Amino acid sequence: MRKLILTLLVLSASVFAAGACGSEDEAASGASELVPASAAFYGEATLKPEGEQKEAIDAILAKFPGGGEAGDKLKELIDKALRESEAPVSFSKDIEPWLGDEAAFFASGGNAGNFRATAALVATEDEDAALEAVEKTGEGKISRTTYKEVEYMTDESGEAAAVFDGYVVLGTEAGVKAVIDTKEDGEKLSDLEGYEEALEDAAEDRLGLFFVNSPALQASLQRAGAPMPDSLERLFREPFVATLDADRDGVTFEGSVPEDLGRISFFGQASDLLTELPADSWLATAQTEFGQVIDFTVDAFAGAVGGRDMIEQQFRAATGLDLQEDVIDWMGDFGVFVRGESVSELNGALVIETKDEAASGRFLDAIERLARTQGGGEVQIVPRDGGFTATVQGVPRPVHAFQESGRVVFAYGERAASDAIDPGETLGDSSEFIEARDSLGDYDVSMFVLMQPIFDLVDSTESATDADWQEAKPYLEPLDALIGGTSGDGGDLKSAVKLIVK
């Protein structure tokens, strides 16, 4: 049964990742009636897109080699994979005839905290045909057991399966039993208050969703004897959900971000600094309050190294600085950019806005002292206005560390150092950035990745002649950009990431 489980999981994951799902009215909902409320993770997707969503996915896939409609293309790929794995079933003959329009999965932690209760639920329009496919894929001897008047099967792979209430349920034995328990009299995920509240903030025109039951996740880790540090635990006080949407430009993941999670990198609130980075950056990100990111990171790992006081004492001993006053407090918004379409052209910088130039100056002085004393003969330090330049043996370009015009800069390459302060042409003026920003919609952009320069970078290396790269490249080239952003702030912060297709 393992090959059938993998096939159905790949099917639902592929559809979910591609956005081949229905609108909100078509979105999966029945599966959550059979999933236990103790599930730490839950995801769902509609397998048979209709209307505008089907048109959007077909339009996207038409841009890739082979073209064709989403459903036909997926069937071909799955049948090919089944043939190559010598599975005893084909998708077209043994799975598609009974396959319904909904797939879901969940994972729950047991007493050992190892998420031993996991299962996929796939809707079926023909329970007898579905049962026959399950039996065909059994590995070795199949055993049948009745649990709460529901028969389920196990095989020598250790996997279990059952067909009831219009669903094929496949997974661990504990997972299948958990679904049966829920069917009979167990608490359902759909009735969980945190699940209902999380869906209230979810995008209405969603294609699928992924739900994190944070309290259940914490409880599982505690049972396993591996509780989260207090600082990380703050991130998982409330459940949260991410949803998926598709349009002709690409696919978008979006969801509400817990307030504490919004304080750290990637999920953090967007900064206007992004549009001031160089126009030719193929990777750029900018967010507010870098000091908060450092502060959170210190708290998160303090418990593992003897507490925050210990970290601050060790930092002061190594640098002569106060961690709070000389590092965290002066750090404002920050940005990172990378550019260059070959290894020889690569350059980039980290830019941090400073709220206190005296404090940030002390920080740079300390970094220079450490570079001189710890770098040995491989690092050469040369003073420059507002900081220093370090030349590292074996590294093609020098590293510049300095402050100017209210910014602290750590740059790889002289041109990056100059453009970090005054780039001339900015990302905000770039037509490629503007098109991607407009495609994302009503979000302030915090991350931008342009794909073609990355492909060019790979082509400039020895990997260009690699057979796997040459095979994959035609399927990657239709990808245009990856863009992310935020809207709102504090407890109302929302985040979105979109993969754009040319």
C-alpha positions in Angstrom: 0.0 0.0 0.0 3.0 2.3 0.4 3.1 3.0 -3.4 -0.6 4.0 -3.4 -0.1 6.2 -0.4 2.8 7.9 -2.0 0.9 8.3 -5.3 -2.1 9.9 -3.6 0.1 12.1 -1.5 2.1 13.2 -4.6 -1.2 13.8 -6.4 -2.7 16.0 -3.7 0.7 17.8 -3.0 1.2 18.5 -6.7 -2.3 19.8 -7.1 -1.9 21.9 -3.9 1.5 23.3 -5.0 0.2 24.1 -8.4 -3.0 25.7 -7.1 -5.2 23.3 -9.1 -8.1 23.6 -6.8 -11.6 25.1 -6.7 -12.9 28.3 -5.3 -14.0 28.7 -1.7 -17.4 27.1 -2.5 -15.5 24.1 -3.9 -12.8 24.0 -1.2 -12.4 20.9 0.8 -14.4 20.8 4.0 -15.7 17.2 4.6 -12.3 15.8 5.5 -12.0 18.0 8.5 -15.0 16.2 9.9 -12.9 13.1 10.1 -9.7 14.6 11.3 -9.0 14.5 15.1 -8.9 17.9 16.9 -5.5 16.8 18.3 -3.9 17.1 14.8 -0.9 19.3 14.9 -0.8 19.8 11.1 -3.6 19.7 8.6 -3.8 20.4 4.8 -6.5 20.1 2.2 -6.9 20.6 -1.5 -9.5 20.1 -4.2 -8.4 17.7 -6.9 -10.7 18.7 -9.7 -10.5 22.4 -10.5 -13.3 24.2 -12.2 -14.1 27.6 -13.5 -11.6 30.5 -13.2 -9.1 28.4 -11.2 -8.9 25.7 -13.8 -8.5 28.3 -16.5 -5.7 30.0 -14.5 -3.8 26.7 -13.9 -4.2 25.7 -17.6 -2.9 29.1 -18.6 0.2 28.7 -16.3 1.0 25.1 -17.4 0.7 26.1 -21.1 3.8 28.2 -20.6 5.9 25.1 -19.7 7.3 22.5 -22.1 4.5 20.1 -23.3 1.7 22.6 -22.6 -1.7 20.9 -22.1 -4.3 21.1 -19.5 -3.4 20.7 -15.8 -5.3 17.5 -15.3 -4.0 15.8 -18.4 -0.4 16.7 -17.6 -0.6 15.5 -14.1 -2.1 12.2 -15.2 0.7 11.6 -17.6 3.4 12.4 -15.0 1.8 10.1 -12.4 1.3 7.2 -14.8 4.9 7.5 -15.9 6.1 7.5 -12.3 4.0 4.4 -11.5 5.3 2.6 -14.6 8.9 3.4 -13.7 8.4 2.2 -10.1 6.8 -1.0 -11.3 3.7 -0.4 -9.3 0.9 -2.9 -9.8 -1.6 -0.1 -10.6 -2.0 2.6 -13.2 -3.5 6.0 -12.4 -5.8 6.0 -15.5 -7.2 2.5 -14.9 -7.1 1.9 -11.2 -7.2 5.3 -9.4 -8.9 7.9 -11.6 -12.2 6.1 -12.0 -12.9 6.3 -8.3 -11.1 9.4 -7.4 -13.2 12.2 -5.8 -12.6 15.9 -5.7 -11.0 16.3 -2.3 -7.7 15.3 -0.6 -6.4 16.0 2.8 -3.7 15.0 5.3 -3.0 15.4 9.0 -0.3 14.5 11.5 -0.9 14.1 15.2 1.7 13.5 18.0 1.5 10.4 20.2 2.8 10.1 23.7 6.3 9.9 22.3 5.7 13.2 20.4 6.7 11.6 17.1 3.6 12.3 15.0 3.0 8.6 14.8 -0.7 9.2 13.9 -0.5 10.4 10.3 -2.9 9.7 7.4 -4.1 11.0 4.0 -7.8 11.1 3.3 -8.9 11.0 -0.3 -12.5 11.3 -1.4 -13.9 8.5 -3.5 -16.9 8.2 -5.7 -16.7 4.4 -5.8 -15.8 2.7 -2.5 -15.6 -0.8 -4.0 -13.2 0.3 -6.8 -11.1 2.2 -4.3 -10.9 -0.8 -2.0 -9.8 -2.9 -5.0 -6.9 -0.5 -5.7 -5.9 -0.5 -2.1 -5.7 -4.3 -2.1 -3.7 -4.4 -5.4 -1.0 -2.3 -3.8 -0.7 -4.3 -0.6 2.9 -5.5 0.0 3.1 -9.1 1.0 0.4 -10.6 3.2 -2.6 -8.3 4.0 -4.2 -8.6 7.4 -7.7 -7.4 8.1 -8.7 -6.1 11.5 -12.0 -4.6 12.8 -11.8 -1.5 15.0 -15.0 0.0 16.3 -17.0 -1.9 13.6 -14.8 -0.5 10.8 -12.6 -2.9 8.9 -9.1 -1.7 8.0 -6.1 -3.5 6.4 -2.4 -3.6 7.1 0.3 -5.1 5.0 4.0 -6.0 5.5 5.1 -2.4 4.9 3.4 -1.5 8.2 1.0 0.9 6.5 -2.7 0.7 7.0 -5.8 1.6 4.9 -9.6 1.7 5.2 -12.4 2.8 3.0 -15.5 4.3 4.6 -17.8 7.3 4.6 -16.8 8.2 1.1 -13.0 8.4 1.8 -9.9 6.3 1.3 -7.9 6.6 4.5 -4.2 5.6 4.2 -1.4 6.1 6.7 0.0 4.7 9.9 -2.2 2.3 11.8 -2.5 4.9 14.6 -3.5 7.5 12.0 -6.3 5.3 10.5 -7.5 4.4 14.0 -7.5 8.1 14.9 -9.8 8.8 11.9 -12.1 6.0 13.0 -12.2 7.3 16.5 -13.2 10.7 15.2 -15.9 9.2 13.0 -17.4 7.5 16.0 -17.3 10.0 18.9 -14.0 11.8 18.9 -13.5 15.6 18.9 -13.3 16.8 15.3 -10.9 19.4 13.9 -13.8 21.1 12.3 -15.3 21.8 15.7 -12.1 23.1 17.2 -12.5 26.8 18.2 -8.9 27.6 17.1 -9.5 26.1 13.7 -12.7 28.1 13.2 -11.0 31.3 14.3 -8.0 30.7 12.0 -10.3 30.2 9.0 -12.1 33.5 9.8 -8.9 35.3 8.8 -8.1 33.1 5.8 -8.5 34.4 2.3 -12.1 33.9 1.2 -11.3 32.9 -2.4 -8.9 30.2 -1.3 -7.8 27.1 -3.3 -6.5 25.0 -0.5 -5.1 25.5 3.0 -2.5 24.4 5.4 -3.3 24.7 9.1 -0.9 24.6 12.1 -2.5 23.7 15.4 0.1 25.4 17.5 -1.2 24.3 20.9 -1.4 20.7 19.8 2.2 21.0 18.4 3.4 22.3 21.7 1.6 19.6 23.7 3.2 16.9 21.5 6.7 18.3 22.0 6.1 18.5 25.8 5.0 14.8 25.9 8.2 14.0 24.0 10.3 15.7 26.7 11.5 18.4 24.2 9.4 21.5 24.9 10.1 24.7 23.0 12.1 27.4 24.7 9.9 30.1 26.2 10.9 32.6 23.5 10.0 30.3 20.7 6.8 29.2 22.4 5.5 32.7 22.0 5.4 32.1 18.3 3.0 29.2 18.7 0.4 30.4 21.1 -2.3 30.6 18.5 -3.2 28.4 15.5 -2.6 29.9 12.1 -3.4 29.0 8.6 -1.9 29.6 5.1 -4.1 29.5 2.0 -3.4 29.2 -1.7 -4.7 31.1 -4.7 -3.9 31.1 -8.4 -4.3 33.5 -11.3 -2.8 33.6 -14.8 0.4 35.2 -13.4 1.2 32.5 -10.9 0.3 31.1 -7.5 0.1 32.9 -4.2 0.4 31.6 -0.6 -0.9 34.0 2.0 -2.0 34.1 5.6 -2.1 35.9 8.9 1.2 36.1 10.8 1.3 35.8 14.6 2.5 39.1 16.0 5.7 37.6 17.6 6.5 35.7 14.4 6.2 39.0 12.5 9.2 40.4 14.5 11.7 38.0 12.8 13.2 37.8 9.4 11.2 36.8 6.3 7.8 37.1 8.0 8.6 40.6 9.3 6.9 43.8 8.2 8.1 45.3 4.9 10.3 48.4 4.8 10.5 51.2 2.2 14.2 50.6 2.1 13.6 47.8 -0.4 12.8 50.2 -3.2 16.0 52.2 -2.5 18.3 49.2 -3.2 20.1 48.9 -6.6 17.8 48.4 -9.6 19.9 45.5 -11.0 19.5 43.4 -7.8 18.2 39.9 -8.6 17.7 39.2 -4.9 16.5 41.9 -2.5 14.8 41.9 0.8 14.1 44.7 3.3 12.2 44.7 6.6 11.7 46.9 9.7 13.7 46.8 12.9 16.7 44.6 12.6 17.3 45.1 16.3 14.1 43.2 17.0 15.4 40.3 14.9 18.6 40.2 16.9 16.8 40.6 20.2 14.4 37.7 19.4 17.2 35.4 18.2 19.2 36.0 21.4 16.2 35.2 23.5 15.4 32.1 21.5 18.7 30.5 22.1 19.6 31.9 25.4 18.2 29.0 27.3 20.5 26.5 25.5 23.7 28.5 26.5 23.0 29.5 30.1 20.6 32.3 29.7 20.6 35.8 28.2 22.9 37.2 31.0 25.5 34.7 30.0 25.3 35.7 26.3 25.6 39.4 27.2 28.6 38.7 29.5 30.4 36.7 26.8 29.6 39.3 24.2 31.0 42.1 26.4 34.2 40.0 27.1 34.8 39.4 23.4 34.0 42.9 22.1 33.9 45.3 25.0 30.3 46.3 24.0 27.0 46.2 25.7 24.7 44.0 23.5 21.6 46.0 24.1 23.0 49.6 23.9 25.8 49.1 21.4 24.1 46.6 19.0 20.3 46.1 19.3 19.2 49.6 20.2 20.7 51.4 17.2 19.6 49.0 14.5 16.6 50.2 12.4 15.3 48.9 9.1 17.5 46.6 7.1 17.9 45.4 3.6 20.0 42.9 1.6 20.7 42.8 -2.1 22.6 40.4 -4.4 23.4 40.9 -8.1 25.7 39.6 -10.8 25.0 37.0 -13.5 28.3 35.2 -13.2 30.5 34.1 -10.3 33.1 36.8 -11.2 30.4 39.5 -11.2 28.7 38.5 -7.9 28.4 41.3 -5.3 26.0 42.5 -2.7 25.5 44.1 0.7 23.7 44.2 4.0 22.4 47.7 4.8 21.2 48.7 8.2 19.7 52.1 9.0 21.2 53.4 12.3 19.4 55.4 15.0 22.6 56.3 16.8 25.7 56.8 14.8 27.9 56.9 17.9 26.7 53.5 19.0 26.9 52.0 15.5 30.4 53.5 15.2 31.5 51.7 18.4 30.1 48.5 16.9 32.1 48.9 13.7 35.3 49.6 15.7 34.7 46.4 17.7 34.3 44.4 14.5 37.5 45.8 13.1 39.4 44.9 16.3 38.1 41.4 16.1 39.1 41.1 12.4 42.6 42.3 13.1 43.1 40.0 16.1 41.3 36.9 14.9 41.9 37.0 11.2 45.5 35.9 11.3 47.7 36.3 8.2 44.8 35.5 5.9 43.0 38.8 6.5 44.3 42.3 5.7 42.6 45.3 7.2 42.8 48.8 5.7 41.0 51.8 7.2 38.4 53.7 5.1 36.1 56.6 5.8 33.6 55.5 8.5 35.0 52.0 8.8 37.4 49.6 7.2 38.0 47.2 4.3 39.0 43.6 4.8 40.8 41.6 2.1 40.5 37.9 2.7 43.0 35.5 1.1 41.2 33.4 -1.5 38.1 35.6 -1.7 37.9 37.5 -5.0 36.5 40.8 -3.7 37.2 42.8 -0.5 34.6 43.2 2.2 33.7 46.8 3.2 32.3 47.7 6.6 31.4 51.3 7.2 28.7 53.8 8.0 27.6 56.7 5.9 24.4 58.8 5.4 22.7 57.1 8.3 23.4 53.6 7.1 25.8 50.9 8.3 26.9 48.8 5.3 28.6 45.4 5.0 29.4 45.0 1.3 31.1 42.4 -0.8 32.8 44.4 -3.6 33.6 48.1 -4.1 30.7 48.7 -6.4 28.2 47.2 -3.9 29.6 49.4 -1.2 29.1 52.5 -3.3 25.6 51.5 -4.5 24.5 50.6 -1.0 24.5 54.4 -0.3 23.7 55.8 -3.7 22.7 53.3 -6.4 21.7 55.8 -9.0 18.9 53.7 -10.4 16.8 52.0 -7.7 14.8 48.9 -7.5 11.7 51.0 -7.1 12.3 52.3 -10.7 12.8 48.8 -12.2 10.1 47.7 -14.6 10.6 44.1 -13.6 10.1 44.9 -10.0 7.1 47.1 -10.7 5.4 44.3 -12.7 6.0 41.8 -9.9 4.8 44.2 -7.2 1.6 44.9 -9.1 1.0 41.2 -9.6 1.2 40.6 -5.8 -1.6 43.1 -5.2 -2.4 44.9 -2.0 0.8 44.1 -0.2 4.0 46.1 0.7 6.8 44.2 -0.9 9.5 42.8 1.5 11.2 40.3 -0.8 12.0 40.1 -4.5 13.8 37.4 -6.4 14.3 37.5 -10.2 14.8 34.1 -11.6 16.5 34.5 -15.0 19.7 36.0 -13.5 20.0 33.0 -11.2 19.7 30.7 -14.2 22.4 32.7 -16.0 24.6 32.4 -12.9 24.3 28.7 -12.9 25.1 28.7 -16.7 28.3 30.6 -15.9 29.6 27.7 -13.8 30.7 24.1 -14.5 27.1 23.0 -13.6 26.0 24.4 -17.0 27.0 21.2 -18.7 25.4 18.9 -16.0 22.9 16.6 -17.6 20.4 17.0 -14.7 20.6 20.8 -15.0 20.1 20.7 -18.8 17.0 18.5 -18.3 15.5 20.7 -15.6 16.3 24.0 -17.2 13.4 24.1 -19.8 11.0 23.6 -16.9 12.5 26.3 -14.8 12.9 29.0 -17.5 9.2 29.9 -17.5 9.5 31.0 -13.9 9.8 34.8 -13.7 10.0 36.0 -10.1 9.3 35.2 -6.5 7.9 38.1 -4.6 6.7 38.4 -1.0 5.1 41.1 1.1 3.1 42.1 4.1 0.0 44.2 4.9 -1.1 45.6 8.3 1.0 45.5 11.4 1.2 44.0 14.9 -1.5 41.4 15.5 -3.1 42.2 12.1 0.0 41.5 10.0 -0.6 39.4 6.9 2.0 37.9 4.7 2.0 36.7 1.1 4.4 35.0 -1.3 3.8 34.7 -5.0 5.6 32.6 -7.6 5.2 34.4 -10.9 5.3 32.7 -14.3 6.3 34.6 -17.4 
